[in-house]
């Protein structure tokens, strides 16, 4: 498996944990030694593993948390770090997200997640974009 494929697999696991509300899987995806941070839409920035995991525990435990589908993933590799840019489709609209991973103990682990509302899409992207067909996450 290439590094790019491994990062995409880790990203997919992040959205699978989110969709299935699996806190143990979500917790396992985040780095333990590297500092982590998160910016949920409309929230102040969270820094430190304890704050970030507490936020995910609350989100995943909430039965009213949105269902989410990730698509249009793009991976950028930077040696031992990788960035995944993607779109998140929710009932209330589309978010753009960035998920930053680092290689820790031989596995790609999340160190930062940030998502925000997609307000406008460039015309060229609007014309070629197809809605996601069927995805697990």
RAPEJO-V327848 format. One record per pair of residues at least 6 apart in sequence whose ideal C-beta (glycine too) atoms are under 6 Angstrom apart, sorted by sequence separation. I is the first residue (numbers start at 1). GAP is how many residues later the second one is. D is the distance in Angstrom with one decimal. If there is no record, write none. Layout:
BEGIN
i: [I,I]
gap: [GAP,GAP]
d: [D,D]
END
This chain:
BEGIN
i: [30,39,46,59,75,76,87,88,101,17,38,17,46,75,87,88,101,102,37,73,74,86,100,100,36,73,85,38,72,99,14,72,84,36,70,71,98,83,70,97,82,68,69,95,81,68,95,96,80,66,94,66,27,88,26,23,23,21,18,15,71,69,69,70,7,34,34,4,11,31,3,41,7,36,37,38,39,41,34,31,30,31,29,11,10,7,10,7,6,19,16,15]
gap: [6,6,6,6,7,7,7,7,7,8,8,9,9,9,9,9,9,9,10,11,11,11,11,12,13,13,13,14,14,14,15,15,15,16,16,16,16,17,18,18,19,20,20,20,21,22,22,22,23,24,24,25,26,27,30,34,37,39,50,55,61,63,66,67,68,68,70,71,73,73,74,74,75,75,75,75,75,75,77,78,80,80,81,88,91,94,98,101,102,118,121,122]
d: [5.6,5.1,5.2,5.2,6.0,4.7,5.6,4.2,4.4,3.9,4.7,4.1,5.6,5.5,5.8,5.2,5.8,5.2,4.8,5.6,4.7,5.4,5.2,4.0,5.2,4.4,5.6,4.6,5.8,5.3,5.5,4.9,4.5,5.1,5.1,5.7,5.1,5.4,5.6,4.0,4.7,5.3,4.4,4.5,5.1,5.5,5.9,4.9,4.6,4.4,4.5,6.0,5.8,5.9,5.1,5.6,4.9,4.4,5.7,4.3,4.5,5.5,5.3,5.4,5.2,5.2,6.0,4.8,4.6,5.1,5.7,5.4,4.3,5.0,5.0,5.0,4.2,5.7,5.1,4.0,4.9,5.0,5.2,5.7,5.9,5.6,4.2,5.2,5.6,5.2,5.1,3.6]
END
